[in-house]
Structure formats: C-alpha cells, structure tokens
C-alpha cells in the first residue's frame, strides 16, 4: 500500500489537513519577573501553583502498579503494531486497568485485577473476534502478571464494537495533554498544569519532575514505603512557598513526616533554575515524554527517575 493511501486509511491525510500557526510573544511582565537580569540560580517561578510527586514501593519502579500496567499495555500495543505482529492494528489506542488493593497500614498492595480495557483502532476487514483474540494473546498476556488474574477478571476489548476511524479525524481531546495519564493514573494528586508544550522554566513541568524525584528518593532510601510530595510556587519568587510530605503512615520508625520535610529541604535545591541544572532539563529530551508517560520509566535521560542518596 502506498504511504499516502495508508495515511488516508488511518485518518490523517497530508493533502487535506489544515495546519494553523498563530504565535505571539509572552508578556514582558512575566519575563522581567522570571529571568531578566538573573543568574540561573536565581531564576524564579513563571507562575503560581501546586506541583505533586508520588512514589510507592509496590513495584521496582517505585510507581503505582495499576498505572504502570496501563502504560505497559499501551507500550505493548504500539510495539505489536509497529512490528506488524497484528497487521490490522492502526495508530489510535487506549488502555485502562482496574486493580483491587489490600491496605497494609498506610501501604497499598495489589492483590487481583478486576478488569482490563483495551480500545484500539483497526482496519475495516478484521472481525471483533479476531481483535479480541489477538489483543489478549499479543498485548495482555505478555504484560499482565497471570497470578493477579482470576476467573472473575473481565476483559473489555474494543467495547464500543468498532474503531475504524481514529486520530484527529475521529475525535479531539489533546488540549493540554492527558495530565493524569502523563503522571500517576489518579494516585496521589495533581496541581492541574499540563507538562507538554512547556519548557522547563515553567514549574508546572520542572516542579512536577522535582516532586517525583523527591518522592522516589524518599522511598528508595527506605524513609517510607509510600509518599506524596507537594511543592507550591509563586510567580517572581525563586524558592518554593511550601514543601509538604505525606507518607500515609508509612514513615520509617523513629521518623515523622516533618522530619522527612526537613530532610527534603536540606537535600534538594528547589529553585526553578537549580532544578533545571540538577535534572539537566535543557537537553532535547522532551520528545520522549510525548508518549508513555513522564514517570515510572527506566530511561537514563529522565534523571528525575534516578533516586538521590540522602543523608539522614
């Protein structure tokens, strides 16, 4: 099949799509407050807001199991399509997983999978039965731990029935990106600011990366088993207004959440300019974050996923 014909079938046609570029300068009121006349160490936050980081020891990635599975299912779906293992797959697709947890003190332990949802674009010739069988065999089975699946686990494969038209031809919805998918799948919290489309001077992005770095470092250093970190900023001010740590009762014996907050303050410089420097956020690495999420990935470019050794 010729490339242009294939793109037409997949819902994107370069001959008919319209691209509108409309750009304007950011207000000089912001730049004079954020970086003009300032050294890197003194760059201030470009806006006010809250950023959150989350970590848990339920997986080696120190990432919530339920969302890790959803991301890995999505990754496998893309792999199977690109390797042409299932030739009828098309680019648009989503995954979702519901996990039953057991609470152990403040910690959460996954015990079984309630249901799995995979919706994927496909060509017009394949049957629903072929879609279900192919997705279960080549996407679900290689990813999901079999010991967490039982006779009551439900599988919803293309529950809408058909999914032939996809991408921007079929639906909109990319405005601001999918902020919960990009972070923790609903675990922890979110300040509301999207990451994609922003450079690292925006604390919506750099502050959230720092919060994940802190949270993962606290868990990796065995200071707690599960933690939520909140950082708040104000435009024109370099230092965060507050740093809050909640370990859900899993803090190590002999320590308190306040102690962990003090450790964070001593161990991390949370001025925006220093976050950019420490995590090397001026490197051209953000393309990788456009798919697969920003956290829970073993990518050497994502320095916020490398825990810091803490002195406590």
Protein Blocks (a to p, Z undefined) as FASTA:
>chain_A
ZZklmmmmnopafklmccddddddddfklmmmmmgopafkloccfbecdddddddfkbfn
lpafklmmmmmmmmmmmmmmmnomammbcfbdcdddddddddehjbccdfbdfbdcdddd
ddfkbcfklmmmmmmmmmmmmmmcfklpcfkbccdehknopafbgcjlloghiegpafkl
mmnnopaiaehiafehpafklmklmmmmmmmmmmmmmmmnopafbdcddddddehiabdf
bdcddeehpacehiafklmmmmmmmmpccbfklmmmmnopmbcfklmmmggpjghiacfk
lmmlmccdddZZ
